[in-house]
Amino acid sequence: MENNVFTERLTEFGLTRQEACIYECLLMEGKTTGYEVAKKIGISRSNAYASLASMTEKGAAYLVEEGSTRKYVPVPLDEFCRNSIRGLEGAAKWLIQHKPEGKSHVEGYITIEGADHILNKMKNLLITAEDRVYISCTRNYLLLLVEELDHLIATRKKLVIVTDQPVSLKNARVYVGEPRGREIGIIADSRYALIGEYGEGSMNTCLYSGQKNFVNLYKRALANEIKLTAIQEADRRS
């Protein structure tokens, strides 16, 4: 199972499944011929050599000439990962600079499904916020957003958190209220809102929109909850 996960993770860095299996083989065996790789993982020699050639182009393997013998060694894993990420970052900058002009449109209501997609949307909303963020979720979900929350605080953005357990975040306003369960809600710059369910056992479905009425409606609901939480906290102290 662990090997399967390792192989799957390698495919996220641009390798095919077969190339990922070969790369893992090279990591374990060291300097190896295509013939030896083919025997180890049970593929034809022609497929092994074709994949190894592709891997050298992708920066996952080096070719070593030893007389008439061609052998291959893996590019160190950390180096391969860094190079891949660096290449993607460069490609992303180019694409953003050269993106085609699209027609202007009014953003509607977008359904976002899947835990990974929802988490990515949460992170992107936090990291691109220009002025302020309101976030409502269980404390456990905040742990998934530590880097983005630290960025907001470091860049002096207003951060208001409504959660279900005490949280220590310098320069953030934290209100501890009722259990959040799997519910999440984020408002960024009073312009965008993400509301829905996230986490194990949930439908992992959220509604995202920049529609003013939608954002204001959720903002009022959150403001009312903050007021109620503040009153309850004052009562407990008195």
Salt bridges, closest charged atoms under 4 A:
GLU8 OE2 - ARG17 NH2 1.90
GLU12 OE2 - ARG9 NH1 3.40
GLU19 OE1 - LYS58 NZ 2.77
GLU29 OE2 - LYS40 NZ 3.60
GLU65 OE2 - ARG70 NH1 3.28
GLU66 OE2 - LYS31 NZ 2.49
GLU66 OE1 - LYS71 NZ 3.69
ASP78 OD2 - ARG82 NH1 3.65
ASP131 OD2 - ARG132 NE 2.85
GLU148 OE1 - LYS123 NZ 3.43
GLU225 OE2 - ARG180 NH2 2.33
GLU233 OE1 - ARG236 NH2 2.61
GLU233 OE2 - ARG237 NE 3.06
